[in-house]
Amino acid sequence: MDQERERVQADLRGLLEGEIRCDDAFLQMYSSDASIFEIKPLGVVRPRNTADVVACVQYASENQLPIHARGAGTGLAGESLGRGLVLDFSHAMRRILQVDANSVTAQPGVILGRLNEQLAAQGRCFGPDPANRAVTTIGSVVAIDAGGSHWLRYGSARRHVKSLKVVLANGETLTVGQHSWQESLHRTDTLSMLVQRVGQLIQSNSGLITQYRSHAPIDRSGYRLDDVVVGDQVDLARLLVGSEGTLALFTEATLATEPLPRHRGIVLLLFDRLESAANAAIELPRLGVSACDLMDRRLLRLACESDAAYELLLPPETEAILLVEKTGDTAAEVREGLAQVVHLIRRRRRLAFDAKTAVERDDIELFWQLPQRVVPTLYRLKGSTRPLPFVEDIVVPPPELPAFLVSLQNVLKKHQVTASLYGHAGHGQLHIRPFLDLSDPEHVRRMQHLASDLYREVLNVGGTVSGEHADGLSRTWFLREQFGPLYRVFEQLKRIFDPQNILNPGKIVDSQGQSLTQNLRPVSPAGQVRDVLSDSSDPDGVLLTASTANPLVQLELNWSQNEIMQAARSCNGCGGCRSQADAERMCPIFRFAPSEEATPRAKANLMRAFLTGHLDASLLKSPAIKDLADLCVNCHQCRIECPANVNIPRLMVECKAQYVTDNGLSTSDWILSRLDTFAAWGSLIRPLANWAIGNRTARWLIEKLTGVAQGRKLPRLANRNFLRQAARRKLTRPSRRTGRKIVYFVDVYANWFDPQLAEAFVAIMEHNKVGVFVHPQQQQSAMAMISMGGVEKARRIAAYNVGLLADAVRQGYHIVATEPSAALALTHEYPYLVDDEDALLVATNTSEACSYLWKMHQLGDLELDLKPVNLSVGYHEPCHARALDPLSPGANLLRLVPGLSVTELNSGCSGMAGTYGMKRDNYRNSIRAGWRLISAMRSPAIQVGTTECSCCKLQMEQGNRKVTVHPLKLLALAYGLMPDVAHQLQPLNEDLVAR
């Protein structure tokens, strides 16, 4: 940290209730957003209240420091980036303050999706629906005047803002809305003076404002001035909407709400030509549709590849689609409206070759998931080019759309670039993402010329370069050309509100003349020289011309410098990992502690900075970076839910391993990563060990010595471990059976704490005529060790297990594990530890037990002689099981059992995250993360819990007396193989012991 940052941090710590951070690693997380830009700020402030915002602005004013407001950091134009103080409103200022019959008042950090969830209980909503509504904040929605797919029905944010509480550039606070110009003439207070000066500026330049307003239905470029003064009223709130934090900072917004539509339906119109889709889009708004979105062939092919349901919906000849929504007071009204759409476009105009209608909720959601899920998955595409958002927000008058698409194709051809196309075609808005490589200087040069040419085509048809995504760093450079002499009016307005130019300088009004290609996000490894003429390339098409003999970071996992760089740069910063939606899992740590450092995105940004040399590589060995890395618990939910499938778990194992290699594991981590060893020792004094587990005083001592939380329920050691039992039953000898045969990978829990689970699994396999082999020399999976970064020891264990298991696979065995974490270690982690074909052989021939059995059922090979089990069970799907198989095979198996009522709890992560929740330091956070699951288990409708994961089981039994068992035990009970299981379903009677 340099002297200026030290001074700023020291000064502001004495002024704020909130947080100020100026250390390099923290600043790196706020250096980028979802755009293509990166700028390191001077500091990051997390204001707790309006007083903090005032203090920060006053300090910035006194010291001539820029201020940049930030919400979720999901902007596509770099509008929240800058070299000054970044104010993160999403961290603490996220309260919904008041909900009235027709309005709501909220702080700027409130998530739009959460706001609408609360409003839905009253049958209301805030209408604008940007694509990132699950994570974007109200402050951001107002600051950029966001719209969305339903603009045709709701318009943009400016239509819904009633008033704003703001902090001006001098630190003064005001509440702005509509104000009488005439009344202000008799006053000299700040608000009245603003009303006078704004009114006079707009009135005296009304001709310019009219002349340079675009003909597009929406226009977010520059400052929107045409509807601010109406008669005697000067609407300062409307003026500030879309101002990108350049005129004032918002601390509260009062917003008008709308009634939710009673009924809605969608028609999917299919076209064999893009031009036909554009012509259809012109016709539809007059039918009163609420949405009309366009997708091109590239996106449709991607949808078909990612989901078989779309392959059935979209024939191969489909070149484009329109998603058209109708709403109404009755279902009949909606059906009639959809029929009118189909009649006009398919039958009368003969533009579409097919139409598919949906009026049921699930079908409607499936249709809407096309743009919502597929557009972000463009970042999964292989290679070094990426769909870059820098010309992604243009709007043209809808009648000009068909001709403009031809001009667009000509511009792309001229610059030899391909692009994806998605848009809200009903109102002429197009989100175009050209495929370019930011690490290629030629591609970077091409960006500026392409944008200039395209924007001039937009102006030629009366359009605008920005409809809803802000000008920011992406488009401010072009505004002088778009607005001509009106740009001087923008400069005058900026001086009225911000004479010192400290509020987000360089956005909308820019005295420096920054170009599009300044401050681009670095994506090349430090020291790597790229030669575009070289024939050398890696398998993914990334040109490699520099020596990697002296890499910046000496990697601990089995991957190359280019592979890790590709993983880190694959994160486009979209912020999807900030989601707290109930239908998603990522990220369990972020959900209970919603801070930027907890997001998977932050981890990718940090690793990219290390690899590009923007952070000193020595910091990787520091406790500060280890603490940040420990916020990743290796649950793998971000990896499977991330639109780009960024492998954050692997990046964070690498990051932790960098620290552990030099510093070793902490005492508690060292112990918890070797539970098999301690279980073996404990079995020698089993009565004493089991007594200690259930004794509060002994547990206090254990906590002090080992760091294992005193209050955490733990399982007792079994009388005899399973591997010993397997030897007595001769299961440790290879099976001579023909047909199906498996090698059972037991792992720690089933071996030392619950051998009955292993017995149940073996019994089920044998009942289904599957040969079982239990290798007597197998070791633990080392998943806990891997998650903690202890890869040196984990690598030795992995190599040993791979040697045993690969031989079994070559003998015709399939590997099956009853512990999902063990199966995930074998399939996903071992290939990163062991550079060996055998590791891949093991990975591709391993299954989790429930998944294996469910596949047998799908093939018709599973015995169904199941007896009734009259129980109501609550099923929790573990994160690692979900990472292995998202189709809930455990729950599906249980539904085969007669009499068994299965409720999927759908309460997110259990919060245990393997051994994470066992540690004293994490115990409270673990409970917070898993509280929804713990609460769900308390429902009187649930008699017994069930889950595949041994650690999730501990959390499900925490805080209540209900027992939780593995699904295989219930299946064995139904088969009549283990009647003793029924006696184990009685309520628990000990506070510190799990059954």
Order of alpha helices (4+ residues) and beta strands (2+ residues): alpha-beta-alpha-beta-alpha-beta-beta-beta-beta-alpha-beta-alpha-alpha-beta-beta-beta-alpha-alpha-alpha-beta-beta-alpha-beta-beta-beta-alpha-beta-alpha-alpha-beta-alpha-beta-alpha-beta-beta-alpha-beta-beta-alpha-alpha-alpha-alpha-alpha-alpha-alpha-alpha-alpha-alpha-alpha-alpha-alpha-alpha-beta-alpha-beta-alpha-beta-alpha-alpha-beta-alpha-alpha-alpha-beta-alpha-beta-alpha-alpha-beta-alpha-alpha-beta-alpha-beta-alpha-beta
